[in-house]
Amino acid sequence: MPEQTMSRTQRQAAISDLISRGLVTSQSQLKAMLADEGMIVTQPTLSKDLAEIGAIRVRSPQGGLVYTLSDETGIPGATLDRLCTDMLVSAAASGNLVVVHTPPGGAQYFATGLDKAGWDSVLGCVAGDDTVVIVARDHHASQRVVAQLLSFAGTVQGEE
């Protein structure tokens, strides 16, 4: 796969995804997994990314050490307010739906944070590459979701 240029947020989202999908036992293994996906990263950058997302090594049931994510959202270092600050490009409501735009590659990361937040007004969400569709309980709930997301991001309006 050709080498990709990506932002820190996209790279950290990919790292979080790889860690959450399987047993990552070492930084060298993680670096190779990223390279397989076309993401070339230096070891110092990888170490910094792991620290920033709060990845820790724990003993697996099989006895070896593996990386895991540790945070109440399931995305270490990326609470929903931080995700909004770092990744929210726009948010707009239409009926009981909310459409959120993120940088390319960030939608699944964002949707996972929202799912883990457990908002009662959110029934669920579907993520593509850079767009998340959130299904709210009703029109009023969708308006509240947009307002809260924009508030977290420090944004006054939903569309650019």
Contact map, one row per residue, 1 for C-alpha under 8 A:
1110000000000000000000000000000000011100000000000000000000000000000000000000000000000000000000000000000000000000000000000000000000000000000000000000000000000000
1111000000000000000000000000000000000100000000000000000000000000000000000000000000000000000000000000000000000000000000000000000000000000000000000000000000000000
1111100000000000000000000000000000100111000000000000000000000000000000000000000000000000000000000000000000000000000000000000000000000000000000000000000000000000
0111110000000000000000000000000000000111000000000000000000000000000000000000000000000000000000000000000000000000000000000000000000000000000000000000000000000000
0011111000000000000000000000000000000010000000000000000000000000000000000000000000000000000000000000000000000000000000000000000000000000000000000000000000000000
0001111101100000000000000000000000000000000000000000000000000000000000000000000000000000000000000000000000000000000000000000000000000000000000000000000000000000
0000111111100000000000000000000000000000000000000000000000000000000000000000000000000000000000000000000000000000000000000000000000000000000000000000000000000000
0000011111110000000000000000000000000000000000000000000000000000000000000000000000000000000000000000000000000000000000000000000000000000000000000000000000000000
0000001111111000000000000000000000000000000000000000000000000000000000000000000000000110000000000000000001000000000000000000000000000000000000000000000000000000
0000011111111100000000000000000000000000000000000000000000000000000000000000000000000000000000000000001111000000000000000000000000000000000000000000000000000000
0000011111111110000000000000000000000010000000000000000000000000000000000000000000000000000000000000000000000000000000000000000000000000000000000000000000000000
0000000111111111000000000000000000000000000000001100100000000000000000000000000000000000000000000000000000000000000000000000000000000000000000000000000000000000
0000000011111111100000000000000000000000000000000000000000000000000000000000000000000000000000000000000011001000000000000000000000000000000000000000000000000000
0000000001111111110000000000000001000000000000000000000000000000000000000000000000000000000000000000000000000000000000000000000000000000000000000000000000000000
0000000000111111111000000000010001000000000000000100000000000000000000000000000000000000000000000000000000000000000000000000000000000000000000000000000000000000
0000000000011111111100000000000000000000000000000000100000000000000010000010000000000000000000000000000000000000000000000000000000000000000000000000000000000000
0000000000001111111110000000000000000000000000000000000000000000000000000000000000000000000000000000000000001000000000000000000000000000000000000000000000000000
0000000000000111111111010000010010000000000000000000000000000000000000000000000000000000000000000000000000000000000000000000000000000000000000000000000000000000
0000000000000011111111110000000000000000000000000000000000000000001110000000000000000000000000000000000000000000000000000000000000000000000000000000000000000000
0000000000000001111111000000000000000000000000000000000000000000000110000000000000000000000000000000000000000000000000000000000000000000000000000000000000000000
0000000000000000111111100000000000000000000000000000000000000000000000000000000000000000000000000000000000000000000000000000000000000000000000000000000000000000
0000000000000000011111110000000000000000000000000000000000000000000000000000000000000000000000000000000000000000000000000000000000000000000000000000000000000000
0000000000000000001011111000000000000000000000000000000000000000011000000000000000000000000000000000000000000000000000000000000000000000000000000000000000000000
0000000000000000011001111110110000000000000000000000000000000000011000000000000000000000000000000000000000000000000000000000000000000000000000000000000000000000
0000000000000000000000111110110000000000000000000000000000000001111000000000000000000000000000000000000000000000000000000000000000000000000000000000000000000000
0000000000000000000000011111110000000000000000000000000000000000011000000000000000000000000000000000000000000000000000000000000000000000000000000000000000000000
0000000000000000000000011111111000000000001001100000000000000000000000000000000000000000000000000000000000000000000000000000000000000000000000000000000000000000
0000000000000000000000000111111100000000001000000000000000000000000000000000000000000000000000000000000000000000000000000000000000000000000000000000000000000000
0000000000000000000000011111111110000000000000000000000000000000000000000000000000000000000000000000000000000000000000000000000000000000000000000000000000000000
0000000000000010010000011111111111000000000000000000000000000000000000000000000000000000000000000000000000000000000000000000000000000000000000000000000000000000
0000000000000000000000000011111111100001111001000000000000000000000000000000000000000000000000000000000000000000000000000000000000000000000000000000000000000000
0000000000000000000000000001111111110000000000000000000000000000000000000000000000000000000000000000000000000000000000000000000000000000000000000000000000000000
0000000000000000010000000000111111111000000000000000000000000000000000000000000000000000000000000000000000000000000000000000000000000000000000000000000000000000
0000000000000110000000000000011111111111100000000000000000000000000000000000000000000000000000000000000000000000000000000000000000000000000000000000000000000000
0010000000000000000000000000001111111111100000000000000000000000000000000000000000000000000000000000000000000000000000000000000000000000000000000000000000000000
1000000000000000000000000000000111111110000000000000000000000000000000000000000000000000000000000000000000000000000000000000000000000000000000000000000000000000
1000000000000000000000000000000011111110000000000000000000000000000000000000000000000000000000000000000000000000000000000000000000000000000000000000000000000000
1111000000000000000000000000000001111111000000000000000000000000000000000000000000000000000000000000000000000000000000000000000000000000000000000000000000000000
0011100000100000000000000000000001111111100000000000000000000000000000000000000000000000000000000000000000000000000000000000000000000000000000000000000000000000
0011000000000000000000000000001001100111110000000000000000000000000000000000000000000000000000000000000000000000000000000000000000000000000000000000000000000000
0000000000000000000000000000001001100011111011000000000000000000000000000000000000000000000000000000000000000000000000000000000000000000000000000000000000000000
0000000000000000000000000000001000000001111111000000000000000000000000000000000000000000000000000000000000000000000000000000000000000000000000000000000000000000
0000000000000000000000000011001000000000111111100000000000000000000000000000000000000000000000000000000000000000000000000000000000000000000000000000000000000000
0000000000000000000000000000000000000000011111110000000000000000000000000000000000000000000000000000000000000000000000000000000000000000000000000000000000000000
0000000000000000000000000000000000000000111111111000000000000000000000000000000000000000000000000000000000000000000000000000000000000000000000000000000000000000
0000000000000000000000000010001000000000111111111100000000000000000000000000000000000000000000000000000000000000000000000000000000000000000000000000000000000000
0000000000000000000000000010000000000000001111111110000000000000000000000000000000000000000000000000000000000000000000000000000000000000000000000000000000000000
0000000000000000000000000000000000000000000111111111000000000000000000000000000000000000000000000000000000000000000000000000000000000000000000000000000000000000
0000000000010000000000000000000000000000000011111111100000000000000000000000000000000000000000000000000000000000000000000000000000000000000000000000000000000000
0000000000010010000000000000000000000000000001111111111100000000000000000000000000000000000000000000000000000000000000000000000000000000000000000000000000000000
0000000000000000000000000000000000000000000000111111111100000000000000000000000000000000000000000000000000000000000000000000000000000000000000000000000000000000
0000000000000000000000000000000000000000000000011111111000000000000000000001100000000000000000000000000000000000000000000000000000000000000000000000000000000000
0000000000010001000000000000000000000000000000001111111000000000000010000011110000000000000000000000000000000000000000000000000000000000000000000000000000000000
0000000000000000000000000000000000000000000000000111111100000000000011100001100000000000000000000000000000000000000000000000000000000000000000000000000000000000
0000000000000000000000000000000000000000000000000111111110000000001111000001000000000000000000000000000000000000000000000000000000000000000000000000000000000000
0000000000000000000000000000000000000000000000000110011111000000001111000000000000000000000000000000000000000000000000000000000000000000000000000000000000000000
0000000000000000000000000000000000000000000000000000001111100000111100000000000000000000000000000000000000000000000000000000000000000000000000000000000000000000
0000000000000000000000000000000000000000000000000000000111110000111100000000000000000000000000000000000000000000000000000000000000000000000000000000000000000000
0000000000000000000000000000000000000000000000000000000011111111110000000000000000000000000000000000000000000000000000000000000000000000000000000000000000000000
0000000000000000000000000000000000000000000000000000000001111111110000000000000000000000000000000000000000000000000000000000000000000000000000000000000000000000
0000000000000000000000000000000000000000000000000000000000111111000000000000000000000000000000000000000000000000000000000000000000000000000000000000000000000000
0000000000000000000000000000000000000000000000000000000000111111000000000000000000000000000000000000000000000000000000000000000000000000000000000000000000000000
0000000000000000000000000000000000000000000000000000000000111111100000000000000000000000000000000000000000000000000000000000000000000000000000000000000000000000
0000000000000000000000001000000000000000000000000000000000111111110000000000000000000000000000000000000000000000000000000000000000000000000000000000000000000000
0000000000000000000000001000000000000000000000000000000011110011111000000000000000000000000000000000000000000000000000000000000000000000000000000000000000000000
0000000000000000000000111100000000000000000000000000000011110001111100000000000000000000000000000000000000000000000000000000000000000000000000000000000000000000
0000000000000000001000111100000000000000000000000000001111000000111110000000000000000000000000000000000000000000000000000000000000000000000000000000000000000000
0000000000000000001100000000000000000000000000000000001111000000011111000000000000000000000000000000000000000000000000000000000000000000000000000000000000000000
0000000000000001001100000000000000000000000000000000111100000000001111100111000000000000000000000000000000000000000000000000000000000000000000000000000000000000
0000000000000000000000000000000000000000000000000000011100000000000111110111000000000000000000000000000000000000000000000000000000000000000000000000000000000000
0000000000000000000000000000000000000000000000000000010000000000000011111111100000000000000000000000000000000000000000000000000000000000000000000000000000000000
0000000000000000000000000000000000000000000000000000000000000000000001111111001000000000000000000000000000000000000100000000000000000000000000000000000000000000
0000000000000000000000000000000000000000000000000000000000000000000000111111011100000000000000000000000000000000100110000000000000000000000000000000000000000000
0000000000000000000000000000000000000000000000000000000000000000000011111111000000000000000000000000000000000001100100000000000000000000000000000000000000000000
0000000000000001000000000000000000000000000000000000100000000000000011111111111000000000000000000000000000000001100000000000000000000000000000000000000000000000
0000000000000000000000000000000000000000000000000001111000000000000011111111111000000000000000000000000000000000000000000000000000000000000000000000000000000000
0000000000000000000000000000000000000000000000000001110000000000000000100011111001000000000000000000000000000000000000000000000000000000000000000000000000000000
0000000000000000000000000000000000000000000000000000100000000000000000001011111111100000000000000000000000000000100000000000000000000000000000000000000000000000
0000000000000000000000000000000000000000000000000000000000000000000000011011111111100000000000000000000000000000100000000000000000000000000000000000000000000000
0000000000000000000000000000000000000000000000000000000000000000000000001000011111110000000000000000000000000100110010000000000000000000000000000000000100000000
0000000000000000000000000000000000000000000000000000000000000000000000000000011111111000000000000000000000000000000000000000000000000000000000000000100110000000
0000000000000000000000000000000000000000000000000000000000000000000000000000111111111100000000000000000000000000000000000000000000000000000000000000000110000000
0000000000000000000000000000000000000000000000000000000000000000000000000000011111111111000000000000000000000100100000000000000000000000000000000000000000000000
0000000000000000000000000000000000000000000000000000000000000000000000000000000111111111000000000000000000000000000000000000000000000000000000000000110110000000
0000000000000000000000000000000000000000000000000000000000000000000000000000000011111111000000000000000000000000000000000000000000000000000000000000000111000000
0000000010000000000000000000000000000000000000000000000000000000000000000000000001111111000000000000000000000000000000000000000000000000000000000000000010000000
0000000010000000000000000000000000000000000000000000000000000000000000000000000000111111100000000000011001000100000000000000000000000000000000000000000000000000
0000000000000000000000000000000000000000000000000000000000000000000000000000000000111111111000000001111000000000000000000000000000000000000000000000000010000000
0000000000000000000000000000000000000000000000000000000000000000000000000000000000000011111000000001111000000000000000000000000000000000000000000000000000000001
0000000000000000000000000000000000000000000000000000000000000000000000000000000000000001111100000001110000000000000000000000000000000000000000000000000000000111
0000000000000000000000000000000000000000000000000000000000000000000000000000000000000001111110000111100000000000000000000000000000000000000000000100110000000110
0000000000000000000000000000000000000000000000000000000000000000000000000000000000000000011111000111000000000000000000000000000000000000000000000100000000000110
0000000000000000000000000000000000000000000000000000000000000000000000000000000000000000001111111110000000000000000000000000000000000000000001100100000000000000
0000000000000000000000000000000000000000000000000000000000000000000000000000000000000000000111111110000000000000000000000000000000000000001001000000000000000000
0000000000000000000000000000000000000000000000000000000000000000000000000000000000000000000011111000000000000000000000000000000000000000011001000000000000000000
0000000000000000000000000000000000000000000000000000000000000000000000000000000000000000000011111100000000000000000000000000000000000011111111000000000000000000
0000000000000000000000000000000000000000000000000000000000000000000000000000000000000000000011111110000000000000000000000000000000001111001001000000000000000000
0000000000000000000000000000000000000000000000000000000000000000000000000000000000000000001111011111000000000000000000000000000000001111000001001100000000000000
0000000000000000000000000000000000000000000000000000000000000000000000000000000000000000001111001111100000000000000000000000000000111100000000000000000000000000
0000000000000000000000000000000000000000000000000000000000000000000000000000000000000001111100000111110000000000000000000000000000111100000000000000000000000000
0000000000000000000000000000000000000000000000000000000000000000000000000000000000000001111000000011111000100000000000000000000001110000000000000000000000000000
0000000000000000000000000000000000000000000000000000000000000000000000000000000000000011110000000001111111100100000000000000000001110000000000000000000000000000
0000000001000000000000000000000000000000000000000000000000000000000000000000000000000011100000000000111111100000000000000000000001000000000000000000000000000000
0000000001000000000000000000000000000000000000000000000000000000000000000000000000000000000000000000011111100000000000000000000011000000000000000000000000000000
0000000001001000000000000000000000000000000000000000000000000000000000000000000000000000000000000000011111110000000000000000000011000000000000000000000000000000
0000000011001000000000000000000000000000000000000000000000000000000000000000000000000010000000000000011111111100000000000000000011000000000000000000000000000000
0000000000000000000000000000000000000000000000000000000000000000000000000000000000000000000000000000111111111110000000000000001111110000000000000000000000000000
0000000000000000000000000000000000000000000000000000000000000000000000000000000000000000000000000000000011111111000000000000001110010000000000000000000000000000
0000000000001000100000000000000000000000000000000000000000000000000000000000000000000000000000000000000001111111100000000000000000000000000000000000000000000000
0000000000000000000000000000000000000000000000000000000000000000000000000000000100100010000000000000010001111111110000000000000000010000000000000000000000000000
0000000000000000000000000000000000000000000000000000000000000000000000000000000000000000000000000000000000111111111000000000111000010000000000000000000000000000
0000000000000000000000000000000000000000000000000000000000000000000000000110000000000000000000000000000000011111111100000000000000000000000000000000000000000000
0000000000000000000000000000000000000000000000000000000000000000000000001110011100100000000000000000000000001111111110000000000000000000000000000000000000000000
0000000000000000000000000000000000000000000000000000000000000000000000000000000100000000000000000000000000000111111111100000000000000000000000000000000000000000
0000000000000000000000000000000000000000000000000000000000000000000000000000000000000000000000000000000000000011111111100001100000000000000000000000000000000000
0000000000000000000000000000000000000000000000000000000000000000000000011100000000000000000000000000000000000001111111000000000000000000000000000000000000000000
0000000000000000000000000000000000000000000000000000000000000000000000001000000100000000000000000000000000000000111111100000000000000000000000000000000000000000
0000000000000000000000000000000000000000000000000000000000000000000000000000000000000000000000000000000000000000011111110100000000000000000000000000000000000000
0000000000000000000000000000000000000000000000000000000000000000000000000000000000000000000000000000000000000000011011111100000000000000000000000000000000000000
0000000000000000000000000000000000000000000000000000000000000000000000000000000000000000000000000000000000000000000001111110000000000000000000000000000000000000
0000000000000000000000000000000000000000000000000000000000000000000000000000000000000000000000000000000000000000000000111110000000000001100011001000000000000000
0000000000000000000000000000000000000000000000000000000000000000000000000000000000000000000000000000000000000000000001111111100000000111100010001000000000000000
0000000000000000000000000000000000000000000000000000000000000000000000000000000000000000000000000000000000000000000000011111100000000111100000000000000000000000
0000000000000000000000000000000000000000000000000000000000000000000000000000000000000000000000000000000000000000001000000111110000000111000000000000000000000000
0000000000000000000000000000000000000000000000000000000000000000000000000000000000000000000000000000000000000010001000000111111000011110000000000000000000000000
0000000000000000000000000000000000000000000000000000000000000000000000000000000000000000000000000000000000000010000000000001111100011100000000000000000000000000
0000000000000000000000000000000000000000000000000000000000000000000000000000000000000000000000000000000000110010000000000000111111111000000000000000000000000000
0000000000000000000000000000000000000000000000000000000000000000000000000000000000000000000000000000000000110000000000000000011111110000000000000000000000000000
0000000000000000000000000000000000000000000000000000000000000000000000000000000000000000000000000000000111110000000000000000001111100000000000000000000000000000
0000000000000000000000000000000000000000000000000000000000000000000000000000000000000000000000000000111111100000000000000000001111110000000000000000000000000000
0000000000000000000000000000000000000000000000000000000000000000000000000000000000000000000000000011110000100000000000000000001111111000000000000000000000000000
0000000000000000000000000000000000000000000000000000000000000000000000000000000000000000000000000011110000110110000000000000111101111100000000000000000000000000
0000000000000000000000000000000000000000000000000000000000000000000000000000000000000000000000001111000000000000000000000000111000111110000000000000000000000000
0000000000000000000000000000000000000000000000000000000000000000000000000000000000000000000000001111000000000000000000000111110000011111000000000000000000000000
0000000000000000000000000000000000000000000000000000000000000000000000000000000000000000000000011100000000000000000000000111100000001111100001000000000000000000
0000000000000000000000000000000000000000000000000000000000000000000000000000000000000000000000011100000000000000000000001111000000000111111011001000000000000000
0000000000000000000000000000000000000000000000000000000000000000000000000000000000000000000000010000000000000000000000001110000000000011111011000000000000000000
0000000000000000000000000000000000000000000000000000000000000000000000000000000000000000000000110000000000000000000000000000000000000001111111000000000000000000
0000000000000000000000000000000000000000000000000000000000000000000000000000000000000000000001111000000000000000000000000000000000000001111111100000000000000000
0000000000000000000000000000000000000000000000000000000000000000000000000000000000000000000000010000000000000000000000000000000000000000011111110000000000000000
0000000000000000000000000000000000000000000000000000000000000000000000000000000000000000000000010000000000000000000000001100000000000001111111111000000000000000
0000000000000000000000000000000000000000000000000000000000000000000000000000000000000000000011111100000000000000000000001000000000000011111111111100000000000000
0000000000000000000000000000000000000000000000000000000000000000000000000000000000000000000010000000000000000000000000000000000000000000001111111110000000000000
0000000000000000000000000000000000000000000000000000000000000000000000000000000000000000000000000000000000000000000000000000000000000000000111111111000000000000
0000000000000000000000000000000000000000000000000000000000000000000000000000000000000000000000000100000000000000000000001100000000000001000011111111100000000000
0000000000000000000000000000000000000000000000000000000000000000000000000000000000000000001110000100000000000000000000000000000000000000000001111111110000000100
0000000000000000000000000000000000000000000000000000000000000000000000000000000000000000000000000000000000000000000000000000000000000000000000111111111000000000
0000000000000000000000000000000000000000000000000000000000000000000000000000000000000000000000000000000000000000000000000000000000000000000000011111111100000000
0000000000000000000000000000000000000000000000000000000000000000000000000000000010010000001000000000000000000000000000000000000000000000000000001111111110000000
0000000000000000000000000000000000000000000000000000000000000000000000000000000000010000001000000000000000000000000000000000000000000000000000000111111111111100
0000000000000000000000000000000000000000000000000000000000000000000000000000000000000000000000000000000000000000000000000000000000000000000000000011111111110000
0000000000000000000000000000000000000000000000000000000000000000000000000000000111011000000000000000000000000000000000000000000000000000000000000001111111100000
0000000000000000000000000000000000000000000000000000000000000000000000000000000011011101000000000000000000000000000000000000000000000000000000000000111111100000
0000000000000000000000000000000000000000000000000000000000000000000000000000000000001000000000000000000000000000000000000000000000000000000000000000011111110000
0000000000000000000000000000000000000000000000000000000000000000000000000000000000000000000000000000000000000000000000000000000000000000000000000000011111111100
0000000000000000000000000000000000000000000000000000000000000000000000000000000000000000000000000000000000000000000000000000000000000000000000000000011001111100
0000000000000000000000000000000000000000000000000000000000000000000000000000000000000000000000000000000000000000000000000000000000000000000000000000010000111111
0000000000000000000000000000000000000000000000000000000000000000000000000000000000000000011100000000000000000000000000000000000000000000000000000100010000111111
0000000000000000000000000000000000000000000000000000000000000000000000000000000000000000011100000000000000000000000000000000000000000000000000000000000000001111
0000000000000000000000000000000000000000000000000000000000000000000000000000000000000000110000000000000000000000000000000000000000000000000000000000000000001111
